[in-house]
Amino acid sequence: MKLSKFPVLELLAMALFLVYMIPFLLVLINSSKPSLVIIMDPLSMPENWNQLARNMQAILTSDTVRYVSSFISSVIITVASVGLLVLISSMAAWVLVRTKSRLSGVIFMVFVAAMVIPFQVVMFPLVSWFSRIETAMGLVNTPFRLLQNYPGIVISYLGFGSSLSIFLYHGFIKSIPVELEEAATIDGCSKIGVFFRIIFPILKPITITVMILNGIWIWNDYLLPLMVLGTGNDIQTIPLAVAHFVGSFVRRWDLILAAMLMAMLPIVIVFLFLQKHIIKGMVDGSIKG
């Protein structure tokens, strides 16, 4: 008897799920073992799961890694970057959709074209540009290091993440009837009021999609914080903190994997709670309009 295509697709989805879960399971298993056991037999089950708690305690109490402060810095950078991306990208996409001109079309195509530019092409000019700005503003070697570093990394994420965010918002906003805005304008609502009272609440599904996609990327990113913040900075993200366990001659795999597990859990929990909104937002933003 020949199987229908739907059971075959379900089996394929289950197989892909198992394949993608293998790295996570390996991290979970090996984070509960000493470093020597991980090197000798990485596929074996841990003899004592209490080793995971000891590894986490060693990470939290480490003066070199400063995991708690790195976690706070990651939260600040992620929340600020995602908040600005949502606000600026949604407003920009709304203006581009409602402005029927050749210039708006060209600007939108520039944003779309920027999506294919890899970060590695512009990372060195970016760092050089930031260095020149800091020197010109007199921010180098000043006591205002928080003002120097947080805005720099947040603005960087705003620049690199706005293309995809505007693209998603643009497709979603095209499905919103313009008559809603006209009715609000007739009732005396200003342009700002039309956007925040009428348009922005309708954008909830795609806004959650933009928040999750950019949040996962910013939370897990290593290269951009390394280029902008550096390794000797008081401000560092979790990926930079985990890198401290890797030295020229010593690699603490037990602490590295435990730190990776601690870094993954917050974003995985948020993703599980909001995954249905991600799928809905992606479909609506790519099909409607």
Residue pairs with C-beta under 8 A, 6 or more apart in sequence:
24 264
26 42
26 43
27 257
27 260
27 261
27 264
28 261
29 45
29 46
30 38
30 42
30 46
30 253
30 254
30 257
31 52
31 55
31 254
31 257
31 258
31 260
31 261
32 46
32 48
32 49
32 51
32 52
32 55
33 44
33 46
33 47
33 51
33 254
34 51
34 254
35 251
35 252
35 253
35 254
35 255
37 44
37 46
38 253
38 254
38 257
39 253
46 52
51 254
52 258
52 261
55 254
55 255
55 257
55 258
56 258
56 262
58 255
59 65
59 67
59 255
59 258
59 259
59 262
60 67
60 68
64 244
65 241
65 242
65 244
65 245
65 259
66 236
66 241
67 238
67 241
67 259
67 262
69 236
70 236
70 237
70 238
70 240
70 241
71 238
73 235
73 236
73 237
74 219
74 237
74 238
76 150
77 150
77 153
77 154
77 157
77 218
77 225
77 237
78 215
78 218
78 219
80 150
80 154
81 153
81 154
81 157
81 158
81 161
81 214
81 218
82 210
82 211
82 214
82 215
82 218
84 154
84 158
85 157
85 158
85 161
85 162
85 165
85 210
85 214
86 165
86 207
86 210
86 211
88 158
88 162
89 161
89 162
89 165
89 166
89 169
89 210
90 165
90 169
90 199
90 200
90 203
90 207
91 195
92 162
92 166
92 169
93 165
93 166
93 169
93 170
93 173
94 169
94 173
94 195
94 199
95 104
96 104
96 107
96 108
96 166
96 170
97 170
97 173
97 174
98 178
98 181
108 166
108 170
111 162
111 163
111 166
111 167
112 163
112 167
114 163
115 163
115 164
115 167
119 160
119 223
119 224
120 223
123 223
123 224
123 227
126 156
126 227
126 228
127 227
127 228
130 152
130 156
130 228
134 140
134 148
134 152
139 147
139 148
140 148
142 148
145 233
145 234
145 235
146 235
149 228
149 229
149 233
149 235
150 235
152 228
152 229
153 224
153 225
153 228
153 229
156 224
156 228
157 214
157 218
157 224
160 224
161 214
161 217
161 218
164 213
164 214
165 210
165 214
168 206
168 209
168 210
168 281
168 282
168 285
168 286
169 203
169 206
169 210
169 285
171 284
171 285
171 286
171 287
171 288
171 289
172 203
172 205
172 206
172 281
172 284
172 285
172 288
172 289
173 199
173 203
173 289
174 288
174 289
175 284
175 288
175 289
176 199
176 202
180 198
180 199
181 194
181 198
181 199
184 193
184 194
184 197
184 198
185 194
189 197
189 198
200 207
204 277
205 277
205 280
205 281
205 284
206 281
206 284
206 285
207 281
208 274
208 277
208 278
208 281
209 277
209 278
209 280
209 281
209 282
209 285
210 281
211 274
212 270
212 271
212 274
212 275
212 277
212 278
213 278
215 267
215 270
216 267
216 271
219 238
219 263
219 266
219 267
220 239
220 263
220 267
221 237
221 239
222 237
222 239
222 240
222 243
225 236
225 237
225 239
225 240
226 240
229 235
229 236
229 237
229 240
231 240
231 243
238 259
238 263
239 263
241 259
242 256
242 259
242 260
242 263
245 251
245 252
245 255
245 256
245 259
246 252
246 256
271 278
